[in-house]
Amino acid sequence: MSGQSLLVPGELSPTRSVPGNIRRPEYVGKPAPTPYTGPEVQTLETIEAMRVAGRIAARAMEEAAKHIAPGVTTDELDRVAHEYMCDHGAYPSTLGYRGYPKSLCSSVNEVICHGIPDSTVLRDGDIVNLDVTAYIGGVHGDNNATYLVGDVDEESRLLVERTRESLARAIKAVKPGRQINIIGRVIESYAKRFGYGVVRDFTGHGINAAFHSGLIVPHYDSPHATTVIQPGMTFTIEPMLTLGTHEYDMWDDGWTVVTKDRRRTAQFEHTLVVTDSGAEILTLP
């Protein structure tokens, strides 16, 4: 386990601007999005638009990740992703979502999810998750990945590698006719082999014209997740695995979620569309 000191909140930079010609999601400037009432199965037109949004989100994350290094601030990573999305006609979905102030989430070490980019400086040995969502063509594409900063200890490196593998296994388990809890069953059974915790209260979700459609995709074997998977459904899978407990605390900012025991955690995410035989990843660069 790394001997790094625990994370503390940094200073926020001013809100980044988005060119006026870029279409905003309906929730920008509102306290919350309008609840989604449409179907979980999407039209071919919507799915094609989501391929575009997903590709931009993946490339924006990839571009920001190129700048990950000791000494770089998480705010700088936010700037890179923000500019990439705007330059490609997309709105950064997180910016203004329920008041969130930045264009990506940067979750370092013990932060499970929703870390806010700020003046925090990445250190040699850290791990950092970047979560990027792009809105273009009236739809969202959402992805995240955890990256190594410099020379990372073996325990953390394996956690990252195995969390990536848990997502890959879950995607392979997606088949029409199965209940959605097959996803969590696969992730949880794999994580248990290594004694990892599986975060329960933050889940995958339906995504389309809505950032979060209301469909919940647990990463543990939930008996309540009985929705039957159908071709044309679009949703994310985004397992969060921990070296210790799955329980968490939240910072006073109302966003940053940290493991209760402050041990490290990793996450990976893709947006998917269900096909007749399995799942297609929409967030590939």
Disulfide bonds with the S-S distance in Angstrom:
none
